[in-house]
Amino acid sequence: MEETVAEVELVGCDINFYCLDLTNTAVVRSCRTADSTLLILWQADDRELKEVEAVFRAITLSLLL
């Protein structure tokens, strides 16, 4: 999966899995910047993810600015 955030190309995957009878999603993205390589990981159960996805996206954006 590829996506662009703040003009930075992120490459990664979404991983769906079960834990304690809940469906979960882990979002894994990576990119290179001028100074470093970043690995970004968010994880939440699917009920919670809908509520916190905007927060995770804002944190990701702040890392790339």
Legacy VTK file of the C-alpha trace (Angstrom):
# vtk DataFile Version 3.0
C-alpha trace
ASCII
DATASET POLYDATA
POINTS 65 float
0.000 0.000 0.000
1.235 3.479 -0.812
-0.058 6.839 0.362
1.185 10.409 0.387
1.134 12.539 3.536
2.598 16.066 3.565
4.152 15.381 0.150
6.031 12.363 1.585
5.481 8.958 -0.043
4.705 6.309 2.596
4.885 2.591 1.812
3.494 -0.160 4.031
0.545 -2.389 4.783
-2.535 -2.795 6.959
-2.552 -5.943 9.094
-5.852 -7.335 10.406
-5.797 -9.855 13.255
-7.733 -11.209 16.239
-6.722 -10.697 19.871
-8.902 -11.542 22.864
-11.960 -12.053 20.627
-11.603 -8.567 19.104
-10.711 -7.736 15.529
-7.704 -5.433 15.385
-5.868 -3.457 12.755
-2.226 -2.447 12.697
-1.222 0.199 10.179
2.474 0.044 9.261
4.111 2.696 7.073
7.709 3.619 6.310
9.537 6.367 4.463
12.931 7.928 4.036
13.628 11.545 4.846
16.800 13.520 4.271
18.000 12.620 7.781
16.533 9.219 8.591
14.236 6.324 7.830
10.913 6.338 9.676
8.726 3.388 10.641
5.233 4.391 11.698
2.924 1.929 13.484
-0.591 2.422 14.801
-2.651 -0.332 16.342
-6.164 -0.446 17.777
-9.159 -2.714 17.949
-11.513 -1.988 15.073
-14.225 -0.409 17.248
-11.696 1.983 18.766
-9.872 2.669 15.481
-12.835 4.571 14.053
-12.644 6.970 17.007
-8.861 7.445 17.119
-7.831 7.243 13.462
-7.888 11.047 13.098
-5.537 11.340 16.086
-3.154 8.751 14.595
-3.190 10.610 11.268
-2.433 13.928 13.012
0.510 12.354 14.860
1.799 10.902 11.578
1.530 14.305 9.916
3.439 15.957 12.779
6.295 13.467 12.322
6.608 14.341 8.639
6.516 18.142 8.897
LINES 1 66
65 0 1 2 3 4 5 6 7 8 9 10 11 12 13 14 15 16 17 18 19 20 21 22 23 24 25 26 27 28 29 30 31 32 33 34 35 36 37 38 39 40 41 42 43 44 45 46 47 48 49 50 51 52 53 54 55 56 57 58 59 60 61 62 63 64
